[in-house]
Amino acid sequence: MKFIDEYRDKDLIENLSSQINKSVIHDYTFMEVCGGHTAAIHRFGIPSLLSEKIRLISGPGCPVCVTGTDFIDKAVTYSEMEDVIITTFGDLVRVPGSASSLEKKRVKGADIRVVFSGLEALEIARANPDKKIIFLAIGFETTAPGTAVTVKQADKEDINNFFVLSAHKIMPPAMEAIVSEGVNIDGFICPGHVAAITGSSIFGFIPEKYKIGCVITGFEPTDLLQSILMLITQVNNSSPFVEIQYKRAVTVKGNTIAQKDLKEVFEPCDAIWRGFGVIPSSGLRLQNNYGKFNADIQVPVSIDYKEDDSRCICGEILRGMKTPEQCPLFANICVPENPVGACMVSNEGSCNTWYKYKIVR
Ligand code: SF4
């Protein structure tokens, strides 16, 4: 606890808050890209410590939220097959597809198991040789190395009933899609866990090309406040660059072993992001030499995709253009127990966070 307390020290928090508010000379809008940051910012009440001139908006960093309805529909279709066991991270079970959800299919008897890692899904494959085990692989550069290691292990053991349906994504193309769309952002609070794998350099194009500062940030209150102070200083000095606040986890080079696994198993591909549509080279698919584990190739299905509920504004929220309270369904029809859109499902989703912490603006 001592370690955490160090980052939640009341005097330090007050001191940082005071420094920030003394540094404010005009309005600032900063986007936190990571869903973990969205949750931490509101859990620790960070906005209440900041001048009203500082606006924090959420971005596309909740993996469950950005996973498209087409992926959910495909997973639901797989779950209807007699010889398939779906393995998935917990939150994904509750995300509505266009006609059903994995949760509803599970109630009707589909074999859908929540796992905490790809290796756990692989264990289910070993124990059920007469079934096809489909692992729903979602998440960014943080979780994709775990899938890569799992696929390498399956290959080593020559396991023939384990398949990956990949919706893994990489973060920089989505950030570029947002800034090139013209959303007014003065700085990015960049995802610390992603950068721990990739290294800080992946964000370098943002200050270079778009003149917007980036601070790679940890998840404790003093981390978040220090990052906001760093960003304000960059803006005030008109000197945007990539700065590492989360030095206890992030380096310029990142985790080169994880990067090597990623590169060996995956290759970039175009990917559908909820709210964005297709973003070129923003996804990760299995390389051809691991094609025997690719669910799309080995267990092909066609899906009857329907449009999402037109009243749900998840897409605009994920692009930093709207906030949850602007959705007509927020906190009345759409609540965590009955989510209409993906952003109300996950603990890292903006709508879920706003609902949980009763944010009113
Ligand atoms: S409140 Fe529900 S319906 Fe509205 S944007 Fe959020 S998830 Fe979508």
Boltz pocket constraint, residues with backbone or C-beta under 6 A from the ligand:
constraints:
  - pocket:
      binder: B
      contacts: [[A, 311], [A, 312], [A, 313], [A, 314], [A, 317], [A, 324], [A, 327], [A, 328], [A, 329], [A, 330], [A, 331], [A, 334], [A, 335], [A, 339], [A, 340], [A, 341], [A, 342], [A, 343], [A, 344], [A, 345], [A, 351]]
      max_distance: 6.0
